[in-house]
Amino acid sequence: MKIALLGYGKMGHEVEKIALEHGYSIGLTLDNEKDWQEKGELLKECDVAIEFSIPAIAIENILKCFVAGIPIVVGTTGWYDRFQEISEMCVNSNSTLFYASNYSIGVNIFFDINRRLASLLEAYPMYSPSMVEIHHTQKLDAPSGTAITLANDIIASNSRYTNLTDAKPETGEIQVQSIREGNVPGTHSITWSSDIDQITLTHEAKDRRGFAIGAVMAAAWVQNRHGVFTMKDLLNL
């Protein structure tokens, strides 16, 4: 499998290491406009693209892969306001889009537990949720895509909640606090609190390796598939 890396920052380098460990090759790295001008034509010679760039250019990278006719695995978040449009373009052009707010296997199991707990607690209105997410200072989006996914999954699983906020929550809102410090790869904690006790779920990433492993797994899995896929499909959740 020959992989194109769209974005060659810390995550791009980590994906490269994991891909080479698994016997795959890196056919192309595209990190800026100059790269695209000089090497962009080579994209169609790759089997798949793994995208970890920035929100401002993620959609452009996705569309370029649709045109080149290769699947794309997208790790960038912050573009989901246009997800429906991009999803329809993918299906209509018989292209392949694999996206996730987090590629860690542990986090995706964490997502599943979060949905289950939110559903169980719908019958117990004395419990209310809040969330804290902590990331390194170079992370551009806040709340993180993972935190947004967690909050949206609570909303989908528990009819008492309809929105998230970073301020003091009103009725039906989930407070999400974003902290940026040091070199933290990513920590997410959800607390359901009542007057008598509280339940806390926490996932703490130790390094970026787990994200890269999941992205490379997705790149291999998505071969010869068409449509829009997520980690739920890959992990059969």
Secondary structure, 3 states (H helix, E strand, C coil): CEEEEECCCHHHHHHHHHHHHCCCEEEEEECCHHHHHHHHHHHHHCCEEEECCCHHHHHHHHHHHHHHCCCEEECCCCCHHHHHHHHHHHHHCCCEEEECCCCCHHHHHHHHHHHHHHHHHHHCCCCEEEEEEEECCCCCCCCCHHHHHHHHHHHHHCCCCCEEECCCCCCCEEEEEEEECCCCCCEEEEEEECCCCEEEEEEECCCCHHHHHHHHHHHHHCCCCCEEECHHHHHCC
